[in-house]
Amino acid sequence: MTLAERLAHVDAGIADAALAAGRDPGSITRIVVTKFHPVSLVQELYALGVRDVGENRQQEFSEKAQSVGELEGLRWHFIGQAQTNKARAIRAAASVVHSVDRAKIANALDSAGDDGDPALDVLLQVNLTDDAARGGVSPADLERLAEHVDGCRTLRLRGVMAVAPLGEEPARAFARLSGYADRVRAIVPAATWISAGMTADYADAIAAGATHLRIGSAITGPRPVHG
Ligand SMILES: *Cc1c(COP(=O)(O)O)cnc(C)c1O
């Protein structure tokens, strides 16, 4: 299949899953994750109408965003672990940061905003595993972090993000995430986004209410080997 065919195939799958869940496919944002691929792929995707792309490593993200330059309407989503000392670089290129999981990174992103910048849309990444070493805030600390981010002047809390754990039915994990999204919305009513669903589990994520899908290999093909 060509890139255009893979994109169309995934979009048809998204529409099917949305209709099966009684949802409007137009209410779902499909982010194409381009990590490890050359910047030319972002340009090809843009030519096919893609306007939301995701990257998970700060340096690759910054380099690609810079080399692509201004493309009308293109939004970069940062979906990886964020280091506080890279907050300025992340903020310079990102429209949305999906991976805020502690107050320190929220503060760093907040203070990286310059006067007059638009507010930065952020999501709270929630850890759906029992392993505290995995990325994401533990559910027990979710409300506290939501209140903290809500108090950051230049950040706009939009919702939650998670990755389904290995070794668990994604549907079960995403059902928990939906409950966490409700808890955040009880604090910040406008925080209605749920970023969940990748190549292997996007239909389950849609059934559980995901508003933003992060899909890589089903669209881009296998990722190049990286060092
Ligand atoms: C790589 C990545 C994805 C996309 O994964 P695929 O399985 O290729 O669709 C989604 N979310 C995050 C956080 C990622 O790092």
The ligand as an ORCA input file, in Angstrom:
! r2SCAN-3c Opt
* xyz 0 1
  C       5.141      5.775     18.924
  C       3.989      6.240     19.731
  C       2.668      6.117     19.240
  C       2.323      5.466     17.916
  O       2.587      4.078     17.940
  P       2.110      3.088     16.775
  O       1.975      1.775     17.461
  O       3.170      3.097     15.735
  O       0.810      3.562     16.243
  C       1.646      6.615     20.032
  N       1.882      7.198     21.229
  C       3.123      7.334     21.723
  C       3.308      7.975     23.057
  C       4.216      6.865     20.992
  O       5.451      6.997     21.498
*
